[in-house]
Amino acid sequence: MSGNVTSLFRSTAAHSPSMAALARESGEAAGAGPVDFCIPCNPYFPTPAMFDEMAGRLREIITYYPSSADTITAELCGLLQLPPQCVAMGNGSTELITWIDHLLVRESLAVPVPTFGRWTDQPMETGKRVDMFPLQEADGFALDLARYGEFVRARGTRAVVVCNPNNPDGGYLPKQALVGFMDAMADRDLVVIDESFLEFADAEAEPSVVQEAMLRPNVVVLRSLGKNFGLHGIRFGYLVANPALAGRVRAMLPKWNLNSFAEHVVFMLRDHGPEYARSLHQVRRDRLEMAARLSALPGLTVYPSQGNFLFVRLPVGAEGTAVRDRMLTEHRVLVRECGNKIGSSSRFLRLVVRPQADVRRLVSGLEQVLYGAGKGAAVPGPATGTGYSSGTAAVDRLMHETNGSGLRAITARTAGAGAPGFAAAPAPGTGTGMPLPAAVPVAPAAAAVPGPAPVQPVPGPQPVPYPGPVPVPHPAPAPQPAPAPVPAPAAYPPPAAYPPAVGPTPPGVPARGGLTAAQVRGTNGLESVPATGWPHAAGMGRAG
């Protein structure tokens, strides 16, 4: 694997090349690829015995048609104790994101950036306006739900996305804060909570909002199976919503959109809940160990994460594409450079949590690439390596490829120096280069939701170095602020304030006139709802 490495990454746009493409380019035998710190899979599941069982039935699995999606979905719902009418299974989360966009998103969608690329790219491809809310490097990429809600209202955005934990930074939002945010967004067409990586979180015992989503008229929760079960190649995931929303998506899916491997795995899971729970426990332990080892590298910043990956900032002068290419060609280690993620730059890598032996190989390679003597070091100057996916390119893509106005209006208003109402851009090397709009101040008494309490394993939004390679104990959570009353629907702008639906896609599902879970329960919408088996069904819980 030599000179074509960079071209492989360039040709994949906002993602990384597949392991199959890398293997073909290198001419390596199957299974002889690099150590993978790029694709966020569970490295401990399925177990070797499960893989042996699937291999023994390979001919049967791939020869015949699978059962219908309804049959496979019913089995998954029995396992997870969810009503089948509230669930739609897809051929990977990207298929579900596509149908959510086509069926439920009208003219606009808001999403914090950086995040999973399909949440920005998919609606752009169908002509929607994408309003991007930049997460600030100076704040540790933490999402302030109150400011995000004000941004949504100022833009008049009709659909809202929150990823929890967020990809690539692993930032986590407490369940109580998300429930309040969902109720505050009750007048939007759609609120999507993407929980694709939530199974790896340990900040709360019951962090999912699926139970609350099923009660609301405009909330969809997206969940992944491939990431959690270590089986990206099978392509399966599911969404949870009220029966009307879930049924609308389910009715559009092809009859056999789920393959026989997906069916086989779903029917295997009932007998392997304890092994799955142990795999999640081990990933969480490895996350602490890996963060400690990476934090010991001079100049490297590790951000707190609740996903099965860590977001790291390279030392000043190191360029991510050069580090990525050298790690792959010289050390046979594949890392995810994040310069082609909107809102990020080439100073950042996303590194998947892996077993300790692999982490030692990663750290050794980074030491040689970043601090090697003489010309071998990546740190001395930023001119090293290619710049095609630099931070500047990511910002250009953010500003010029959004459909509709998006942040273009913000760009125009900040073209002149000292434009009023906007925060100054961070100094070079200290931020993403994207000023956060501050035109709509949040008054304490009128804030839509209380700010999230710091429940990360490492306190505070700022990156905190770990003291050593031993696991760091979790601090006691800070006391939650007193919940603010949920704004009444009458306070929201009238429907006439929003532009009419445009384009070939049907209108979204209006929430006005529907009951929120808070109204159903007669509460303020901020209390937790006792779980009824999710996600602990069949031993697939967080203990172990």
C-alpha positions as CSV (number, residue, x, y, z in Angstrom):
1,M,0.0,0.0,0.0
2,S,1.8,3.1,-1.2
3,G,1.0,6.1,-3.3
4,N,-2.7,5.4,-3.9
5,V,-3.6,5.7,-0.2
6,T,-4.5,9.4,-0.3
7,S,-6.5,9.0,-3.5
8,L,-8.6,6.3,-1.9
9,F,-9.5,8.6,1.0
10,R,-10.2,11.6,-1.4
11,S,-12.6,9.6,-3.5
12,T,-14.9,8.7,-0.5
13,A,-16.0,12.3,0.1
14,A,-17.3,12.6,3.7
15,H,-16.5,9.0,4.7
16,S,-13.5,6.7,4.7
17,P,-12.8,3.9,2.2
18,S,-14.1,0.5,3.0
19,M,-11.9,-2.2,4.4
20,A,-12.5,-4.2,1.2
21,A,-11.2,-1.3,-0.9
22,L,-8.1,-1.0,1.2
23,A,-7.5,-4.7,0.9
24,R,-7.9,-4.7,-2.8
25,E,-5.5,-1.7,-3.2
26,S,-2.9,-3.4,-1.0
27,G,-3.2,-6.8,-2.5
28,E,-3.5,-8.3,1.0
29,A,-5.1,-11.6,1.7
30,A,-8.5,-11.5,3.4
31,G,-8.3,-10.8,7.1
32,A,-4.8,-9.4,6.8
33,G,-5.8,-5.8,6.8
34,P,-4.6,-3.0,9.1
35,V,-5.6,-2.6,12.8
36,D,-8.9,-0.8,12.5
37,F,-9.3,2.4,14.6
38,C,-11.6,3.9,12.0
39,I,-14.9,1.9,11.8
40,P,-16.8,2.3,15.1
41,C,-17.6,-1.4,15.8
42,N,-17.9,-3.4,19.0
43,P,-14.7,-5.5,18.9
44,Y,-16.0,-8.1,21.4
45,F,-19.3,-9.1,19.8
46,P,-20.2,-11.4,18.2
47,T,-18.2,-13.9,20.1
48,P,-15.9,-16.4,18.3
49,A,-18.4,-19.1,18.9
50,M,-21.2,-17.1,17.3
51,F,-19.0,-16.5,14.3
52,D,-18.3,-20.2,14.1
53,E,-22.1,-20.9,14.1
54,M,-22.7,-18.4,11.4
55,A,-19.9,-19.8,9.3
56,G,-21.3,-23.3,9.7
57,R,-24.6,-22.2,8.3
58,L,-23.2,-19.8,5.6
59,R,-24.6,-21.8,2.6
60,E,-28.1,-22.0,4.0
61,I,-28.1,-18.3,5.0
62,I,-27.0,-16.9,1.6
63,T,-28.9,-19.4,-0.6
64,Y,-32.5,-18.6,0.4
65,Y,-34.7,-15.5,0.7
66,P,-35.0,-14.1,4.2
67,S,-38.3,-13.8,6.0
68,S,-40.3,-10.6,5.6
69,A,-39.2,-7.5,7.5
70,D,-42.3,-7.8,9.7
71,T,-41.2,-11.3,10.9
72,I,-37.7,-10.1,11.7
73,T,-39.0,-6.9,13.3
74,A,-41.4,-8.9,15.5
75,E,-38.5,-11.0,16.8
76,L,-36.4,-7.9,17.6
77,C,-39.4,-6.3,19.3
78,G,-40.0,-9.3,21.5
79,L,-36.3,-9.3,22.5
80,L,-36.3,-5.5,23.3
81,Q,-39.9,-5.4,24.7
82,L,-41.1,-2.8,22.2
83,P,-44.5,-2.8,20.4
84,P,-43.9,-3.8,16.8
85,Q,-46.3,-1.0,15.5
86,C,-43.8,1.5,16.9
87,V,-40.7,0.1,15.2
88,A,-39.4,0.1,11.6
89,M,-36.3,-1.8,10.7
90,G,-34.0,-0.7,7.9
91,N,-31.0,-1.9,5.9
92,G,-28.7,0.2,8.0
93,S,-29.4,3.5,9.7
94,T,-28.6,5.3,6.4
95,E,-31.7,3.8,4.7
96,L,-33.8,5.0,7.6
97,I,-32.3,8.5,7.4
98,T,-33.1,8.6,3.7
99,W,-36.8,7.7,4.3
100,I,-37.0,10.1,7.2
101,D,-35.8,12.9,4.9
102,H,-38.1,12.0,2.1
103,L,-41.2,11.4,4.2
104,L,-41.0,13.6,7.3
105,V,-38.7,16.6,6.5
106,R,-40.3,19.5,4.8
107,E,-38.2,22.4,3.6
108,S,-35.6,22.6,6.4
109,L,-33.6,20.6,9.0
110,A,-31.4,21.8,11.8
111,V,-28.4,19.8,12.9
112,P,-25.3,20.5,15.1
113,V,-22.0,20.1,13.4
114,P,-19.7,18.2,13.3
115,T,-21.8,15.1,13.3
116,F,-22.6,12.1,11.2
117,G,-22.4,13.2,7.6
118,R,-25.7,11.8,6.3
119,W,-27.6,14.2,8.5
120,T,-26.3,17.1,6.5
121,D,-25.7,15.5,3.1
122,Q,-29.0,13.6,2.7
123,P,-31.4,16.6,3.0
124,M,-29.0,18.7,0.9
125,E,-29.4,16.1,-1.9
126,T,-33.2,16.5,-1.9
127,G,-33.1,20.3,-2.0
128,K,-33.8,21.0,1.7
129,R,-32.3,23.9,3.6
130,V,-29.8,22.6,6.2
131,D,-29.3,24.9,9.2
132,M,-26.0,24.0,10.8
133,F,-25.4,24.9,14.5
134,P,-21.6,24.9,15.0
135,L,-20.3,23.1,18.1
136,Q,-17.5,25.2,19.5
137,E,-14.0,23.7,20.1
138,A,-13.5,26.2,22.9
139,D,-16.5,24.5,24.7
140,G,-15.2,21.0,24.1
141,F,-17.8,20.5,21.4
142,A,-20.6,20.4,24.0
143,L,-24.1,21.0,22.7
144,D,-26.0,23.6,24.6
145,L,-29.7,22.6,24.1
146,A,-31.1,26.0,25.1
147,R,-29.0,27.9,22.6
148,Y,-29.7,25.2,20.0
149,G,-33.4,25.6,20.6
150,E,-33.1,29.4,20.1
151,F,-31.2,28.9,16.9
152,V,-33.9,26.6,15.6
153,R,-36.6,29.2,16.4
154,A,-34.5,32.1,14.9
155,R,-34.1,30.2,11.7
156,G,-37.7,28.9,11.5
157,T,-36.4,25.4,11.0
158,R,-39.1,22.7,10.8
159,A,-37.1,19.5,11.6
160,V,-34.5,19.1,14.3
161,V,-31.7,16.5,14.8
162,V,-29.8,15.6,18.0
163,C,-27.2,12.8,18.1
164,N,-26.6,11.3,21.5
165,P,-23.8,10.5,21.9
166,N,-22.6,12.7,19.0
167,N,-20.3,11.3,16.3
168,P,-17.4,12.2,16.1
169,D,-16.8,13.8,19.6
170,G,-18.8,11.4,21.8
171,G,-20.6,14.3,23.6
172,Y,-23.4,13.1,25.8
173,L,-26.7,14.8,26.8
174,P,-28.6,13.7,30.0
175,K,-31.9,12.1,29.4
176,Q,-33.8,14.6,31.5
177,A,-32.4,17.5,29.4
178,L,-33.4,15.7,26.2
179,V,-36.9,15.1,27.4
180,G,-37.3,18.8,28.2
181,F,-35.9,19.7,24.7
182,M,-38.3,17.3,23.0
183,D,-41.3,19.0,24.7
184,A,-39.9,22.5,24.0
185,M,-39.8,21.4,20.3
186,A,-43.4,20.2,20.3
187,D,-44.4,22.7,17.6
188,R,-41.8,21.5,15.1
189,D,-42.7,19.0,12.4
190,L,-40.1,16.5,13.5
191,V,-37.5,15.9,16.2
192,V,-35.0,13.1,15.6
193,I,-32.9,11.7,18.4
194,D,-30.1,9.6,16.9
195,E,-29.0,7.0,19.6
196,S,-26.8,5.0,17.3
197,F,-24.0,4.8,19.9
198,L,-26.0,5.0,23.1
199,E,-25.4,1.4,24.1
200,F,-21.8,2.3,24.8
201,A,-22.7,5.1,27.3
202,D,-22.5,4.6,31.0
203,A,-23.3,8.1,32.3
204,E,-26.9,7.0,33.3
205,A,-28.5,3.7,34.0
206,E,-31.4,4.3,31.6
207,P,-30.2,6.9,29.0
208,S,-32.6,6.1,26.1
209,V,-35.7,8.2,25.3
210,V,-37.5,5.6,23.3
211,Q,-40.3,5.3,25.8
212,E,-40.9,9.0,25.6
213,A,-40.7,9.0,21.8
214,M,-43.5,6.6,21.4
215,L,-45.9,9.0,23.3
216,R,-45.1,12.0,21.2
217,P,-46.5,12.9,17.9
218,N,-43.4,14.3,16.3
219,V,-40.4,12.4,17.8
220,V,-38.3,9.6,16.1
221,V,-35.5,7.7,17.8
222,L,-32.9,6.1,15.5
223,R,-30.9,3.2,16.8
224,S,-28.1,1.0,15.3
225,L,-27.5,-2.7,15.4
226,G,-24.4,-3.0,13.3
227,K,-22.3,-0.7,15.5
228,N,-23.5,-2.3,18.8
229,F,-23.2,-5.9,17.6
230,G,-19.9,-5.4,15.7
231,L,-21.5,-6.2,12.4
232,H,-21.4,-3.2,10.1
233,G,-21.4,-5.4,7.0
234,I,-24.8,-6.8,7.7
235,R,-26.5,-3.3,7.5
236,F,-29.4,-3.3,10.0
237,G,-30.8,-0.7,12.3
238,Y,-34.2,0.5,13.5
239,L,-36.3,3.5,14.5
240,V,-38.8,3.9,17.2
241,A,-41.7,6.4,17.1
242,N,-45.5,6.6,17.6
243,P,-47.4,4.2,15.5
244,A,-48.4,6.8,12.9
245,L,-44.8,7.9,12.2
246,A,-43.3,4.4,12.4
247,G,-46.0,3.0,10.1
248,R,-45.5,5.7,7.6
249,V,-41.8,4.8,7.2
250,R,-42.5,1.0,7.4
251,A,-45.0,1.2,4.6
252,M,-42.4,2.6,2.2
253,L,-39.7,0.0,2.9
254,P,-39.1,-2.8,0.3
255,K,-40.5,-6.2,1.2
256,W,-37.1,-7.8,1.6
257,N,-35.0,-4.9,2.7
258,L,-33.4,-7.0,5.5
259,N,-31.1,-9.8,4.4
260,S,-30.7,-13.3,5.7
261,F,-27.7,-12.5,7.7
262,A,-29.6,-9.8,9.6
263,E,-32.4,-12.3,10.2
264,H,-30.0,-15.0,11.5
265,V,-28.3,-12.6,13.9
266,V,-31.6,-11.2,15.3
267,F,-32.8,-14.7,16.0
268,M,-29.4,-15.6,17.6
269,L,-29.5,-12.7,20.0
270,R,-32.0,-14.2,22.5
271,D,-29.4,-16.8,23.5
272,H,-26.5,-14.4,23.8
273,G,-27.6,-11.5,25.9
274,P,-25.1,-12.0,28.7
275,E,-22.2,-12.1,26.2
276,Y,-23.5,-8.8,24.7
277,A,-23.7,-7.2,28.1
278,R,-20.1,-8.2,28.9
279,S,-18.9,-6.8,25.6
280,L,-20.4,-3.4,26.3
281,H,-18.8,-3.4,29.8
282,Q,-15.4,-4.2,28.3
283,V,-15.7,-1.4,25.7
284,R,-16.4,1.1,28.5
285,R,-13.4,-0.1,30.5
286,D,-11.2,0.1,27.4
287,R,-12.4,3.6,26.7
288,L,-11.0,4.8,30.0
289,E,-7.7,3.0,29.5
290,M,-7.3,4.2,25.9
291,A,-8.1,7.8,26.9
292,A,-5.5,7.7,29.6
293,R,-2.8,6.4,27.3
294,L,-3.6,8.9,24.5
295,S,-3.7,11.8,27.0
296,A,-0.1,11.0,28.0
297,L,1.1,12.0,24.5
298,P,2.6,15.5,24.5
299,G,0.2,18.1,22.9
300,L,-2.5,15.6,22.2
301,T,-6.0,16.6,23.5
302,V,-8.6,13.9,24.3
303,Y,-12.2,14.9,24.6
304,P,-14.6,13.2,27.0
305,S,-16.7,10.6,25.2
306,Q,-19.7,8.3,25.9
307,G,-19.4,6.6,22.5
308,N,-17.1,3.7,21.5
309,F,-14.6,6.2,20.1
310,L,-12.5,9.1,21.2
311,F,-12.2,12.5,19.5
312,V,-8.6,13.8,19.7
313,R,-6.9,17.0,18.6
314,L,-3.4,16.6,17.2
315,P,-0.5,18.7,18.5
316,V,0.0,22.1,16.9
317,G,1.7,21.7,13.5
318,A,0.5,18.2,12.9
319,E,-1.7,17.7,9.8
320,G,-4.3,14.9,10.0
321,T,-4.0,13.6,6.4
322,A,-0.3,13.2,6.8
323,V,-0.6,11.4,10.1
324,R,-3.4,9.2,8.8
325,D,-1.4,8.1,5.7
326,R,1.8,7.5,7.6
327,M,0.0,5.5,10.3
328,L,-1.5,3.3,7.6
329,T,1.6,2.8,5.4
330,E,4.2,2.6,8.1
331,H,2.4,1.1,11.0
332,R,-0.6,-0.8,9.5
333,V,-3.0,1.2,11.6
334,L,-6.2,2.8,10.1
335,V,-7.4,6.0,11.8
336,R,-10.3,8.4,10.9
337,E,-9.0,11.9,10.0
338,C,-11.9,14.3,10.4
339,G,-11.0,17.1,8.0
340,N,-13.8,16.2,5.6
341,K,-16.5,16.4,8.4
342,I,-18.4,19.7,8.3
343,G,-17.4,21.7,11.5
344,S,-14.2,19.8,12.0
345,S,-10.7,20.1,10.5
346,S,-7.6,18.0,9.8
347,R,-6.3,18.7,13.3
348,F,-8.8,16.1,14.6
349,L,-8.9,12.3,14.5
350,R,-11.7,10.0,15.7
351,L,-10.2,6.8,17.2
352,V,-12.4,3.8,17.8
353,V,-12.0,2.1,21.2
354,R,-10.1,-1.2,20.9
355,P,-8.4,-3.8,23.2
356,Q,-5.3,-2.8,25.0
357,A,-2.9,-4.6,22.8
358,D,-4.2,-2.7,19.8
359,V,-4.0,0.6,21.7
360,R,-0.4,0.0,22.5
361,R,0.3,-0.4,18.8
362,L,-1.6,2.8,18.1
363,V,0.2,4.9,20.7
364,S,3.6,3.5,19.6
365,G,2.8,4.5,16.0
366,L,1.6,8.0,16.9
367,E,4.8,8.6,19.0
368,Q,6.9,7.8,16.0
369,V,4.8,9.7,13.5
370,L,4.3,12.8,15.6
371,Y,7.6,13.1,17.4
372,G,10.1,11.1,15.3
373,A,13.5,12.7,14.9
374,G,14.3,15.1,12.1
375,K,12.2,14.9,8.9
376,G,10.3,12.0,10.2
377,A,8.2,14.1,12.6
378,A,4.7,15.3,11.7
379,V,4.7,18.1,14.3
380,P,7.3,20.7,13.1
381,G,5.1,22.5,10.6
382,P,1.6,22.5,9.2
383,A,2.8,22.3,5.6
384,T,3.4,18.6,5.9
385,G,1.0,16.3,4.0
386,T,-1.9,17.1,1.7
387,G,-4.4,19.8,2.4
388,Y,-7.4,18.6,0.3
389,S,-9.5,17.9,3.5
390,S,-8.2,20.7,5.6
391,G,-10.3,22.7,8.0
392,T,-10.6,25.4,5.3
393,A,-12.1,22.9,2.9
394,A,-14.6,21.8,5.5
395,V,-15.7,25.4,6.2
396,D,-16.0,26.1,2.5
397,R,-18.2,23.0,2.1
398,L,-20.3,24.2,5.0
399,M,-20.8,27.7,3.5
400,H,-21.2,26.8,-0.2
401,E,-22.9,23.4,-0.4
402,T,-26.0,24.0,1.8
403,N,-29.3,24.2,-0.1
404,G,-31.3,27.3,0.6
405,S,-29.8,30.1,2.8
406,G,-28.6,27.8,5.7
407,L,-25.5,29.6,7.0
408,R,-25.0,31.7,3.8
409,A,-26.9,34.5,5.4
410,I,-24.7,34.3,8.4
411,T,-21.6,34.3,6.1
412,A,-22.9,37.5,4.4
413,R,-23.6,39.2,7.7
414,T,-20.2,38.5,9.0
415,A,-18.3,39.4,5.9
416,G,-17.5,42.8,7.3
417,A,-15.2,43.1,10.3
418,G,-17.0,43.6,13.6
419,A,-20.4,42.7,12.3
420,P,-22.8,43.2,15.2
421,G,-24.6,40.3,16.8
422,F,-22.0,37.6,16.1
423,A,-19.2,36.1,18.2
424,A,-15.7,36.7,17.0
425,A,-14.1,33.8,15.2
426,P,-11.6,31.8,17.3
427,A,-7.9,32.6,17.0
428,P,-6.0,30.4,14.5
429,G,-5.3,27.0,15.9
430,T,-7.9,27.4,18.7
431,G,-11.2,26.8,17.1
432,T,-13.1,25.5,14.1
433,G,-13.2,28.9,12.3
434,M,-17.0,29.0,12.3
435,P,-18.5,31.8,14.5
436,L,-21.6,30.8,16.5
437,P,-24.5,33.1,15.8
438,A,-25.5,35.0,19.0
439,A,-28.2,37.2,17.6
440,V,-30.9,35.6,19.8
441,P,-29.8,35.8,23.5
442,V,-31.3,33.3,25.8
443,A,-32.9,34.9,28.9
444,P,-32.7,32.7,32.0
445,A,-36.5,32.9,32.6
446,A,-37.3,32.1,29.0
447,A,-34.9,29.3,28.3
448,A,-36.5,26.4,26.5
449,V,-34.8,23.8,28.6
450,P,-32.4,23.7,31.4
451,G,-28.7,23.3,30.5
452,P,-27.4,19.8,30.6
453,A,-25.7,18.7,33.8
454,P,-22.1,17.5,33.5
455,V,-22.5,13.8,33.7
456,Q,-19.5,12.8,31.6
457,P,-16.9,10.4,33.1
458,V,-14.5,13.3,33.0
459,P,-15.9,16.5,34.7
460,G,-16.5,19.7,32.7
461,P,-16.8,20.3,29.0
462,Q,-13.1,21.1,28.6
463,P,-10.7,18.3,27.7
464,V,-9.1,17.0,30.9
465,P,-5.9,15.0,30.8
466,Y,-6.2,11.6,32.5
467,P,-3.7,11.1,35.3
468,G,-2.4,7.8,34.1
469,P,-3.2,4.5,32.4
470,V,-5.5,3.4,35.2
471,P,-9.3,3.8,34.9
472,V,-10.5,7.1,36.3
473,P,-13.4,6.9,38.8
474,H,-16.6,8.7,37.8
475,P,-17.2,11.9,39.8
476,A,-20.6,12.4,41.5
477,P,-23.0,14.1,39.1
478,A,-23.5,17.8,39.7
479,P,-27.0,18.7,41.0
480,Q,-29.5,19.3,38.3
481,P,-30.9,22.9,38.0
482,A,-34.5,23.4,38.8
483,P,-36.5,22.5,35.7
484,A,-37.9,25.5,33.8
485,P,-41.6,25.3,32.8
486,V,-42.1,24.0,29.3
487,P,-43.2,26.9,27.0
488,A,-46.9,26.7,26.1
489,P,-47.7,26.1,22.5
490,A,-49.4,29.5,22.2
491,A,-46.0,31.2,22.7
492,Y,-44.6,29.6,19.5
493,P,-44.7,31.6,16.2
494,P,-48.0,31.0,14.2
495,P,-47.9,28.6,11.2
496,A,-48.0,31.6,8.8
497,A,-44.6,32.6,10.0
498,Y,-43.0,29.7,8.2
499,P,-42.6,29.3,4.4
500,P,-44.8,26.8,2.6
501,A,-43.5,23.3,1.8
502,V,-41.5,23.2,-1.4
503,G,-40.1,20.4,-3.6
504,P,-41.5,17.0,-4.4
505,T,-41.4,15.6,-0.9
506,P,-44.7,15.5,1.1
507,P,-45.2,17.8,4.1
508,G,-44.1,16.6,7.5
509,V,-46.4,15.6,10.3
510,P,-47.4,18.7,12.2
511,A,-47.3,18.4,16.0
512,R,-49.8,21.2,16.6
513,G,-52.9,19.8,18.2
514,G,-51.2,16.6,19.3
515,L,-50.6,15.7,22.9
516,T,-47.1,15.6,24.3
517,A,-46.0,13.0,26.8
518,A,-46.0,15.7,29.4
519,Q,-49.7,16.4,28.7
520,V,-50.5,12.7,28.7
521,R,-48.9,12.3,32.1
522,G,-50.0,15.7,33.5
523,T,-46.5,16.6,34.3
524,N,-44.0,19.3,33.2
525,G,-42.3,16.8,30.9
526,L,-39.0,16.7,32.8
527,E,-39.5,13.7,35.0
528,S,-37.9,10.4,34.0
529,V,-40.3,7.7,32.9
530,P,-39.7,4.2,34.4
531,A,-38.3,1.9,31.7
532,T,-40.4,-1.2,30.8
533,G,-37.7,-3.5,29.8
534,W,-35.7,-1.3,27.5
535,P,-32.9,-2.0,26.8
536,H,-32.5,-4.7,29.5
537,A,-34.6,-7.3,27.8
538,A,-33.2,-10.9,27.7
539,G,-30.1,-9.9,29.7
540,M,-29.0,-7.3,27.2
541,G,-28.7,-4.7,29.9
542,R,-25.9,-2.5,31.3
543,A,-24.8,-4.8,34.0
544,G,-21.9,-7.2,33.6
